[in-house]
Amino acid sequence: MTREALLEKVKEIIKPYVGDGEAFDNLTEASDLINDLKINSAHVVDIVLDIESEFDIMIDDDAINDMTTVASSIDLIQSKME
Protein backbone atom coordinates (compact mmCIF):
# COMPACT_ATOMS: atom_id res chain seq x y z
CA MET A 1 0.00 0.00 0.00
CA THR A 2 1.37 3.41 -0.91
CA ARG A 3 2.02 6.10 1.67
CA GLU A 4 -0.69 8.23 0.07
CA ALA A 5 -3.20 5.39 0.39
CA LEU A 6 -2.21 4.91 4.03
CA LEU A 7 -2.68 8.63 4.65
CA GLU A 8 -6.21 8.46 3.27
CA LYS A 9 -7.03 5.40 5.42
CA VAL A 10 -5.60 7.07 8.54
CA LYS A 11 -7.64 10.20 7.82
CA GLU A 12 -10.81 8.08 7.59
CA ILE A 13 -9.97 6.39 10.89
CA ILE A 14 -9.20 9.55 12.86
CA LYS A 15 -11.97 11.77 11.45
CA PRO A 16 -14.63 10.80 14.04
CA TYR A 17 -12.24 11.64 16.88
CA VAL A 18 -10.98 15.02 15.68
CA GLY A 19 -12.00 17.91 17.92
CA ASP A 20 -11.06 20.65 15.44
CA GLY A 21 -12.78 20.38 12.06
CA GLU A 22 -10.73 23.17 10.50
CA ALA A 23 -7.50 21.44 11.53
CA PHE A 24 -8.80 18.21 9.97
CA ASP A 25 -9.50 20.03 6.72
CA ASN A 26 -5.88 21.23 6.74
CA LEU A 27 -4.43 17.89 7.93
CA THR A 28 -0.93 17.01 6.76
CA GLU A 29 1.50 14.31 7.81
CA ALA A 30 3.01 16.87 10.19
CA SER A 31 -0.29 17.32 12.05
CA ASP A 32 -0.01 16.49 15.74
CA LEU A 33 -2.86 14.24 16.87
CA ILE A 34 -3.36 15.85 20.27
CA ASN A 35 -2.15 19.44 19.86
CA ASP A 36 -3.29 20.19 16.30
CA LEU A 37 -6.28 17.90 15.79
CA LYS A 38 -7.49 18.13 19.41
CA ILE A 39 -7.85 14.37 19.80
CA ASN A 40 -7.95 13.47 23.48
CA SER A 41 -5.71 10.73 24.83
CA ALA A 42 -8.61 8.33 25.39
CA HIS A 43 -9.51 8.59 21.73
CA VAL A 44 -5.91 7.89 20.73
CA VAL A 45 -6.48 4.42 22.20
CA ASP A 46 -9.65 4.09 20.11
CA ILE A 47 -7.68 5.13 17.02
CA VAL A 48 -5.03 2.51 17.77
CA LEU A 49 -7.72 -0.17 18.07
CA ASP A 50 -9.26 0.97 14.78
CA ILE A 51 -5.86 0.93 13.07
CA GLU A 52 -5.13 -2.55 14.42
CA SER A 53 -8.44 -3.79 13.09
CA GLU A 54 -8.17 -2.05 9.70
CA PHE A 55 -4.62 -3.21 8.96
CA ASP A 56 -4.63 -6.50 10.92
CA ILE A 57 -1.59 -5.50 12.97
CA MET A 58 -0.75 -5.31 16.68
CA ILE A 59 0.60 -2.10 18.19
CA ASP A 60 2.31 -2.42 21.55
CA ASP A 61 1.98 0.14 24.33
CA ASP A 62 5.45 1.61 23.77
CA ALA A 63 4.68 2.23 20.11
CA ILE A 64 1.47 4.07 21.00
CA ASN A 65 3.56 6.72 22.74
CA ASP A 66 5.43 7.29 19.47
CA MET A 67 2.20 7.97 17.55
CA THR A 68 2.25 11.72 18.04
CA THR A 69 1.75 12.86 14.45
CA VAL A 70 -0.01 11.55 11.38
CA ALA A 71 3.41 10.78 9.84
CA SER A 72 4.60 8.78 12.86
CA SER A 73 1.33 6.82 12.77
CA ILE A 74 1.83 6.00 9.08
CA ASP A 75 5.46 5.05 9.74
CA LEU A 76 4.35 2.67 12.47
CA ILE A 77 1.69 1.08 10.29
CA GLN A 78 4.20 0.60 7.46
CA SER A 79 6.75 -1.00 9.80
CA LYS A 80 4.14 -3.40 11.23
CA MET A 81 2.91 -4.39 7.77
CA GLU A 82 6.38 -5.39 6.54
Z-matrix of the N, CA and C atoms (Angstrom, degrees):
N
C 1 1.453
C 2 1.529 1 108.40
N 3 1.309 2 116.23 1 135.54
C 4 1.465 3 119.95 2 -178.47
C 5 1.525 4 110.21 3 -73.34
N 6 1.317 5 114.86 4 161.21
C 7 1.469 6 120.07 5 177.75
C 8 1.532 7 110.55 6 -62.19
N 9 1.323 8 116.63 7 -37.79
C 10 1.460 9 120.36 8 179.36
C 11 1.531 10 110.76 9 -64.09
N 12 1.323 11 116.27 10 -40.85
C 13 1.465 12 120.44 11 178.06
C 14 1.533 13 110.44 12 -65.54
N 15 1.329 14 116.23 13 -39.88
C 16 1.462 15 119.71 14 177.12
C 17 1.525 16 110.63 15 -63.41
N 18 1.325 17 116.50 16 -40.86
C 19 1.463 18 120.26 17 178.68
C 20 1.526 19 110.45 18 -59.06
N 21 1.305 20 117.33 19 -44.19
C 22 1.462 21 120.94 20 179.81
C 23 1.532 22 111.17 21 -63.78
N 24 1.330 23 116.82 22 -41.30
C 25 1.472 24 120.71 23 178.67
C 26 1.527 25 110.46 24 -64.55
N 27 1.346 26 116.20 25 -43.72
C 28 1.466 27 120.10 26 -179.66
C 29 1.525 28 109.84 27 -63.85
N 30 1.320 29 117.20 28 -39.67
C 31 1.466 30 120.47 29 177.66
C 32 1.529 31 110.55 30 -60.41
N 33 1.332 32 116.87 31 -43.30
C 34 1.471 33 120.61 32 178.17
C 35 1.521 34 111.00 33 -60.71
N 36 1.329 35 115.89 34 -40.89
C 37 1.464 36 121.17 35 -177.01
C 38 1.528 37 110.94 36 -68.49
N 39 1.322 38 117.44 37 -43.80
C 40 1.466 39 119.23 38 -173.93
C 41 1.534 40 113.55 39 -83.46
N 42 1.309 41 118.10 40 -18.11
C 43 1.471 42 120.93 41 -174.72
C 44 1.531 43 114.02 42 -50.32
N 45 1.343 44 119.74 43 -46.13
C 46 1.471 45 118.69 44 -178.57
C 47 1.529 46 114.40 45 -64.63
N 48 1.321 47 117.31 46 -17.24
C 49 1.457 48 121.26 47 -174.38
C 50 1.531 49 113.33 48 -101.52
N 51 1.320 50 116.86 49 -6.50
C 52 1.463 51 121.06 50 -175.27
C 53 1.524 52 109.86 51 -74.16
N 54 1.342 53 115.43 52 129.99
C 55 1.454 54 120.78 53 -179.63
C 56 1.515 55 113.50 54 -91.24
N 57 1.322 56 117.90 55 -8.30
C 58 1.465 57 121.75 56 -177.55
C 59 1.525 58 108.94 57 -129.83
N 60 1.330 59 115.98 58 99.00
C 61 1.465 60 121.07 59 -176.24
C 62 1.514 61 113.39 60 -60.41
N 63 1.330 62 117.18 61 -38.30
C 64 1.466 63 120.11 62 179.06
C 65 1.524 64 110.62 63 -64.26
N 66 1.327 65 116.67 64 -40.98
C 67 1.468 66 120.45 65 177.91
C 68 1.524 67 110.09 66 -63.57
N 69 1.343 68 117.53 67 -37.26
C 70 1.465 69 120.33 68 178.27
C 71 1.523 70 110.12 69 -64.55
N 72 1.325 71 116.61 70 -41.10
C 73 1.465 72 120.29 71 178.97
C 74 1.525 73 111.91 72 -61.83
N 75 1.329 74 116.34 73 -27.80
C 76 1.469 75 121.92 74 -179.01
C 77 1.530 76 112.11 75 -104.89
N 78 1.330 77 116.78 76 17.33
C 79 1.463 78 122.33 77 -176.38
C 80 1.524 79 111.92 78 -58.36
N 81 1.326 80 115.17 79 134.85
C 82 1.461 81 122.74 80 172.14
C 83 1.520 82 106.90 81 -131.73
N 84 1.315 83 116.13 82 176.63
C 85 1.470 84 118.71 83 177.11
C 86 1.521 85 111.35 84 -63.77
N 87 1.323 86 117.10 85 -23.62
C 88 1.465 87 121.05 86 -178.94
C 89 1.533 88 112.59 87 -80.62
N 90 1.325 89 117.29 88 -8.91
C 91 1.467 90 120.28 89 -177.77
C 92 1.524 91 110.93 90 -61.69
N 93 1.329 92 115.25 91 130.85
C 94 1.455 93 122.49 92 177.43
C 95 1.534 94 107.75 93 -84.67
N 96 1.320 95 116.33 94 129.91
C 97 1.462 96 120.55 95 -175.64
C 98 1.527 97 112.41 96 -60.56
N 99 1.317 98 116.91 97 -44.97
C 100 1.459 99 120.30 98 -174.93
C 101 1.532 100 111.71 99 -87.25
N 102 1.324 101 117.31 100 -49.31
C 103 1.461 102 120.37 101 -173.76
C 104 1.531 103 113.47 102 -76.69
N 105 1.323 104 117.77 103 -41.24
C 106 1.464 105 120.48 104 -177.34
C 107 1.532 106 112.48 105 -87.83
N 108 1.330 107 116.02 106 -47.27
C 109 1.460 108 120.70 107 -174.44
C 110 1.527 109 113.40 108 -90.21
N 111 1.339 110 116.15 109 -5.69
C 112 1.476 111 122.34 110 176.86
C 113 1.530 112 112.46 111 58.58
N 114 1.333 113 115.10 112 40.31
C 115 1.468 114 120.68 113 175.25
C 116 1.522 115 107.11 114 -89.70
N 117 1.331 116 117.19 115 125.10
C 118 1.464 117 117.98 116 -178.77
C 119 1.528 118 110.50 117 -77.34
N 120 1.315 119 114.89 118 160.86
C 121 1.467 120 120.06 119 -172.55
C 122 1.526 121 112.64 120 -61.81
N 123 1.317 122 117.69 121 -31.65
C 124 1.470 123 119.61 122 177.65
C 125 1.527 124 110.22 123 -65.63
N 126 1.304 125 116.75 124 -36.64
C 127 1.459 126 119.52 125 179.61
C 128 1.519 127 112.11 126 -74.43
N 129 1.337 128 117.31 127 -23.39
C 130 1.469 129 119.28 128 174.37
C 131 1.525 130 109.08 129 -60.14
N 132 1.319 131 116.91 130 -39.23
C 133 1.470 132 120.97 131 177.56
C 134 1.529 133 109.94 132 -63.43
N 135 1.327 134 116.86 133 -41.68
C 136 1.468 135 120.46 134 177.36
C 137 1.527 136 110.64 135 -61.89
N 138 1.330 137 116.09 136 -40.73
C 139 1.467 138 120.72 137 178.80
C 140 1.523 139 110.32 138 -63.01
N 141 1.326 140 116.77 139 -42.58
C 142 1.466 141 120.76 140 178.47
C 143 1.525 142 109.87 141 -60.54
N 144 1.319 143 117.38 142 -44.13
C 145 1.468 144 120.55 143 179.26
C 146 1.524 145 110.61 144 -62.94
N 147 1.333 146 116.41 145 -40.65
C 148 1.464 147 120.24 146 178.60
C 149 1.529 148 111.01 147 -65.45
N 150 1.326 149 116.62 148 -40.61
C 151 1.472 150 121.03 149 178.65
C 152 1.522 151 109.89 150 -64.70
N 153 1.339 152 116.49 151 -44.18
C 154 1.465 153 119.84 152 178.70
C 155 1.521 154 110.92 153 -58.34
N 156 1.308 155 116.18 154 -43.07
C 157 1.457 156 120.94 155 -179.29
C 158 1.531 157 111.18 156 -68.26
N 159 1.320 158 117.18 157 -46.28
C 160 1.468 159 122.13 158 -177.06
C 161 1.527 160 112.24 159 -62.49
N 162 1.339 161 116.19 160 -41.69
C 163 1.462 162 120.23 161 -173.35
C 164 1.526 163 113.40 162 -105.37
N 165 1.341 164 117.14 163 2.28
C 166 1.464 165 122.55 164 179.80
C 167 1.529 166 111.18 165 53.06
N 168 1.338 167 114.62 166 52.48
C 169 1.460 168 121.45 167 178.10
C 170 1.524 169 108.79 168 -129.50
N 171 1.320 170 116.23 169 166.44
C 172 1.468 171 121.84 170 174.66
C 173 1.526 172 107.70 171 -116.59
N 174 1.327 173 115.66 172 132.86
C 175 1.457 174 121.60 173 179.22
C 176 1.520 175 107.28 174 -116.31
N 177 1.340 176 116.22 175 119.77
C 178 1.458 177 119.00 176 -178.38
C 179 1.528 178 110.75 177 -79.65
N 180 1.335 179 115.02 178 165.27
C 181 1.467 180 120.68 179 -174.83
C 182 1.524 181 112.77 180 -58.56
N 183 1.327 182 117.32 181 -39.06
C 184 1.468 183 119.87 182 179.93
C 185 1.519 184 111.22 183 -63.47
N 186 1.309 185 116.85 184 -37.54
C 187 1.463 186 120.81 185 -179.09
C 188 1.530 187 111.47 186 -69.34
N 189 1.324 188 116.56 187 -30.69
C 190 1.463 189 119.73 188 178.50
C 191 1.522 190 110.31 189 -59.14
N 192 1.317 191 116.39 190 -39.50
C 193 1.462 192 120.62 191 -179.88
C 194 1.522 193 112.30 192 -63.90
N 195 1.326 194 117.26 193 -23.04
C 196 1.466 195 121.13 194 179.20
C 197 1.521 196 112.41 195 -85.60
N 198 1.317 197 117.44 196 -8.80
C 199 1.466 198 121.66 197 -178.36
C 200 1.529 199 109.64 198 -85.71
N 201 1.313 200 116.15 199 71.30
C 202 1.459 201 119.95 200 -177.19
C 203 1.522 202 112.50 201 -96.80
N 204 1.310 203 116.63 202 -28.10
C 205 1.466 204 121.12 203 -179.47
C 206 1.525 205 109.83 204 -124.29
N 207 1.309 206 115.19 205 169.30
C 208 1.461 207 119.85 206 175.87
C 209 1.526 208 109.15 207 -61.67
N 210 1.337 209 116.80 208 -42.77
C 211 1.474 210 120.92 209 -179.40
C 212 1.526 211 111.72 210 -61.35
N 213 1.330 212 117.24 211 -44.39
C 214 1.471 213 119.32 212 -179.20
C 215 1.528 214 110.49 213 -66.19
N 216 1.321 215 116.75 214 -31.73
C 217 1.471 216 120.27 215 176.52
C 218 1.523 217 110.55 216 -67.02
N 219 1.325 218 116.57 217 -43.84
C 220 1.469 219 120.71 218 178.56
C 221 1.525 220 110.28 219 -64.75
N 222 1.333 221 116.47 220 -42.11
C 223 1.472 222 120.41 221 177.95
C 224 1.522 223 110.73 222 -58.05
N 225 1.323 224 116.17 223 -43.45
C 226 1.460 225 120.65 224 -179.62
C 227 1.521 226 110.99 225 -64.91
N 228 1.315 227 117.05 226 -44.44
C 229 1.463 228 120.51 227 178.27
C 230 1.529 229 110.19 228 -59.89
N 231 1.325 230 116.46 229 -45.99
C 232 1.475 231 119.81 230 -179.89
C 233 1.532 232 111.03 231 -60.78
N 234 1.327 233 117.02 232 -42.25
C 235 1.470 234 119.22 233 -178.57
C 236 1.526 235 111.03 234 -66.87
N 237 1.323 236 118.05 235 -35.33
C 238 1.467 237 121.26 236 -179.71
C 239 1.531 238 111.78 237 -74.98
N 240 1.315 239 116.57 238 -25.68
C 241 1.467 240 119.78 239 -178.40
C 242 1.530 241 112.47 240 -83.96
N 243 1.325 242 117.55 241 -11.24
C 244 1.471 243 120.14 242 -178.13
C 245 1.519 244 111.06 243 -75.66
